[in-house]
Amino acid sequence: MDREEATPAPACRAGPGARTHRQVMSDTSSEAAPEATRRTVLKAGTAIAVTSATTTYAAPEQAAHAMAGQAIVVQGPVKVLLKVNDVVYERLLEPRVTLLDALRERIGLTGTKKGCDRGECGACTVLVDGRRITSCLTLAIMQDGRDITTIEGMADGDRLHPMQQAFIDHDGLQCGFCTPGQIMSAVACVQEGHAGSDDEIREWMSGNLCRCSCYPTIVAAVRQAAEGMS
């Protein structure tokens, strides 16, 4: 008895314009998920940061919109209260203004220096709530109401701060451009408890650069001031 062999189904031949299911799925996936570029990521991060910062200082009606999940747009300057050296300054500042520019150009405290303007040299170091920061990398509106101390607020009248006096005693400067930032960082270094040895001082002062290479005398000044501040 002859067996009836099963005849295979004829293969579906795709025409020139036909697309397979796999191709369709692949194309759909690539269209739905475009590749994120570095520029789009940076733009998104900047937008989030500025929105977060400005929302806090927006007008009451804008804040209400933000709480309701609605988009807000902050246009023009906003009122900022900067407490610097125990004096409160009220200024209208654009959200993009850095603390460094606000101190120098809007308040007139030019002791804080602009060196690299990108947080690498430490010349713009100030204390905010007792903590050292590079003022070129923080927005002024983010420091609203906080306690800011600059080099102008270190001395008590004609009496120098122990750190200022130590820099003079040990010749911890030549051109003096980086000195305000060095002193502010050195004060924080001592207050943080990082002045136990010369090596420790060098490590915790490494964020402040001196083009005149006065590092040995700066370390000696910090060590002397640490004894007087304890």
N, C-alpha and C positions, 0 to 999 in steps of 0.2 A: 504494500500500500504506500503510494507516494505521499510523502509529507508535503503539506502546503507551507512553503517557506513564507515567512512574514516579509513583506516588502517594506523596506524603510521608507519613512515619510520623506517626501522631497524636501531638500533644504531650501529655506527661504533665502532667496538671493536679494541682497539689498541693492537698490539702484544707486546711482552716483550721488543723489541728494539725500539718501536715507541716512539716519543716525541710529546707532545702537543705543539700547537702554543705558549701558554703562557710560557712553559718551554723554548722554543727556544728563545723567546724574552728576557726572564730573563737571560739566559746564555749569549746571545749576549751582553746585556747591561753590565753585570759584566766583560766580557772580554774586552769591549771597554773602560771602566772607572775603571782601577785598583785603589785601595785605596791608597791615598798618605800617606806616613809615615813621622814621624817627621824628620827622617834622610834625606829623599829626599828633604823635604822642606828646611832644613838647608843648604844642599849642594847647592841647587838652589840659595838661598839667598846669600851665600858666593860667588858663581861664578859671580852673577850679581854685587855685591859690588866691587869685585876685578877688574872685567872687566871695570866698570865705572871709577874706580880710575886710572887704568893704561892706559886707552884710552887717557886721557888728556895728559899724558906725553910720549906717543908713538912717534916714529919717524914719519916724515911727510908722508912717503909712507904708514905707517901703519894707520895713521889718515885718509888718503884718502880712504883706504879700508874700514875703519869703516863708513865713510860718505856714501860710496856706498852700505852699508848694508852687507858687507862681514865680515866674522869672522876674528879677529886678534889674534895673539898669541904673548905675550910679553915674551921674553926669556932673562934671566939674568938681571943684574942690569940696572937701568935707571939713567940718570943724574937728580939730584934734587938740587935746589938752596934754601937753608934754611937761612933766614935772622934772626939771633939770636942776640939780644942785639945790634942792629945796625951794625952788622958785617955779611957779606954774605959768607956762606960756600957752596962750590960746592962739592957734594959728589955723588959717584955712589952707589946707594942703591937698594937692591931687593925690589919689591913692598910690601913684607910682613913685612918689618922692621917698627917697631913702632917709633913714634917721641921720646919716652923715650929712647929707645936703640940707636937711632941716636945721640941724645944729649950726652949720657954718653959714648958710645963706639966708635962713629965715629967722634965726635967733641971734646970730652974730657971735657965737662961741667958736672961734677959729682955732682954738688950741688942739682940737681933734683934727688930725691931718688926713688928707686924701692921698694915698700912695698909689697902690695898684688899682683900686676901685673894683676888685674882684675877690677880696677875702684872702689874699695870699701873703700879704706883708705884715699885717697887724698894726699898721700905723694909725688906724681909725678905732682902735679898741676903746670901749667905754664899759662902764658897769651898769647893768640893768637889774635892779633888785639884788644887788651884790654879786651878780654873775657877769663875767666878762664876755662880751660879744664883739664881733666886727660890725661896726655900724653901717658899713657900706653894703652889707648883705641883708639888712632888715628894713622893712618899710616903717616909716614914721607912725602910720596909723596903727600898727601892731603894738606900739609901745604907749598907747594912750593910757594915761593914769598911772603908769609904772614909775618907779623911782630910778631916775637916770643920774649917774654921776660921771662928770667929765673931768679932765685935768684941771679945769678952772675951779672945781669944787674941792680939791684935795687940801689946799692950805687953809689954815685957820687965821684969817687976817694976814698979818705979816709973818706968822709962824708957819714954816714949811712942814709938810707931812714928813714923817721919818724916812719914807722912801725917796722923796724929792731931795732931802738933805744927803742921804746916802749916795745918790747919783752924783751930787756935787763933790762929796768927799772923795769918791773913788774915780772921778773923771769918767763916768759911765756914758760919755757922749763926745762926739766931735762936731758934726754939723748940727745935730740936735733935732733933725726933722722927725726921726722915729721915736724920739725920747718920750713924748706924751703917751703914745701907745705902749711903749716899754714900761713906763711907770704904772699905768693902769693895769696892765697884765701882771706886773710884778706884785702889786698890792693884792690882787686876786690870788696869785700863786701862794702867797704867804697865808692868806685867810683860808685857803683851801687845805692848808697843811702839807704843801708840796715843796717846802724849802728845807728839808731835813739834811740835805747834802748838796755839794756842788753839782754832782751828776743829776740829782733829782731836779735841781733848779734849771739846769740846761734843758732837761727833757720837757718840763712844763712851761718853759719860756721859748720853746722852739718855734712856736707860731709867730713870733715877732722877729723880723729880720732887721739887721743893721748893716748897711752898705759900708759903713766905716769900720766894721769888724771890731767893735768894742765889747765883744762877748765876755772876755775875762773880767773886765772891770764892771760890767753889768752884773755878772754873777756875784762878784765881791760886794757890790752895792745891795743886792737882794739879801745876801747873807747877813750883812750888818743891820739892815732894816728889820729883818725877821727877828733879830734879838731885841730890838727896841719896840717892836709891835706885840711881842708875846706878853 
